[in-house]
Amino acid sequence: MTNKELCWLAGLLEGEGCFLLATSRALGRLYLHPRIDLAMTDKDIVVKVATLFGGSFRLQKYSITKQRGYKPVWKTSSYSSKAAALMLSLYPLLGKRRRKKINEILKEWQRTRSRPWGKRNQGKVKT
């Protein structure tokens, strides 16, 4: 990704993106992982971001959107190590609130990375 693309992406995600610590399940265990989401009605922009993420995009299915005649919403995401690396690259280009959120996400992900949640610890990661 070029510096120009990174700056463009930072501006877009600052206003339209979502940085979060998502969960996934495998073999009865709950895992945490960083995720960056973008959802909007401008398909061309979502396609461009999906390309920068190195991933795919999809049509978000909202029944209320279809019922009321709104434009379709397109979505793309970046997950796990890829998202963490991108968060670190975007970090200096983002505002204070987003940087704080990224710090929280990456700190918790590092803390829980090798310890999945499971039945034994009742859904809580022990430190």
Residue, then its C-alpha position, 0 to 999 in steps of 0.5 A: m500500500t502506498n503512503k497516499e493510499l494509507c492516508w486516504l484509507a485513514g481519512l475514510l476509516e476515521g469517519e466511516g470505519c469501525f475498529l473493534l475486538a471481535t469474537s469467533r468460536a472454534l471447538g467450543r472456545l471463544y477467541l478474540h481478534p482485532r477487526i476493522d469494518l467499513a460499511m457504506t452505500d458507495k460500492d466503488i469505495v468499498v471495493k477499493v478498500a477491500t482491495l487495500f485490505g487484500g480481502s473481499f466485499r459483500l452486500q449487507k443484508y438488512s431487511i429494513t433497507k429493502q422494505r423502505g427502499y434505501k440504497p444497498v449497503w456494502k461491507t468489507s472487513s480486515y481480521s486478526s493479524k492483518a487488521a492488527a498490522l493495518m491498525l499499527s500503520l494507520y495509528p499515527l494518521l488517526g485522531k485521538r479517539r481512534r488511537k485510544k481504541i486501537n491501543e485498547i484492542l491491541k493490548e487486550w488481543q496480546r493479553t488473550r492471544s494464546r489463551p482461548w476462552g472456554k468452559r473451564n474458565q467460564g468465558k473469562v480470561k484469567t491473568 
